[in-house]
């Protein structure tokens, strides 16, 4: 059961993929479990990080949250709605509350269309009007000039592409911004700028921010609370300061010591 004030809540999620194998009786489907009994919540306006190394299940967890992978067990609530109990069209309307920034700004933008069309795409898909005003406001929030609107992604730097991705994610006024490794593809000189920008948007819009990352340092700057994921299970969670100063699990201690 969801709690009032949770924009996202996962309850006892077990998820993974069906693997087809050939057996004596023909083709058999077997479950490959990636996530085991995951329960977590993101409260309205909260900054939460999900921290884990490659292979921990972060990508699968994102797919489950974004309505792309139905779990074998458990429920996923977005804005109080059990999204996998909804038909696809209804699910899309509920997921309007989510703005998603994918990991790689170099591959996530269509190279054949201009930035203006890239920003207008989610508005068209959701039937939202007043597009020019929304585009201008989104650019202002990510600190880009209107000159980029007529440019193609190949004409933008990595930092500018990341700003375009963030603008696209917030242009339809979501309640939560989900960031997948938001700095991993950027030069070190640009990473701090993007982190500061995300925190600035959080303060101005009051939306929740969920950051999925392997980097404890990034999580420390972008989150007040964290969940540590290891081999598909939550091994620790708590406020960021306590987690860094007094880690309880062996895995978290390793993360802290290597940071």
Secondary structure as UniProt FT lines:
FT   TURN            4..5
FT   STRAND          6..23
FT   TURN            24..25
FT   STRAND          26..43
FT   TURN            44..45
FT   STRAND          47..51
FT   TURN            54..55
FT   HELIX           58..65
FT   TURN            66..67
FT   STRAND          73..78
FT   TURN            79..80
FT   STRAND          81..82
FT   HELIX           83..85
FT   HELIX           88..94
FT   HELIX           95..97
FT   STRAND          98..101
FT   TURN            105..107
FT   TURN            111..112
FT   HELIX           115..126
FT   HELIX           131..141
FT   TURN            142..143
FT   HELIX           146..150
FT   HELIX           153..155
FT   HELIX           158..170
FT   TURN            171..172
FT   STRAND          176..180
FT   TURN            182..185
FT   HELIX           188..205
FT   STRAND          208..213
FT   HELIX           216..222
FT   STRAND          225..230
FT   TURN            231..232
FT   STRAND          233..239
FT   HELIX           240..245
FT   HELIX           250..258
//
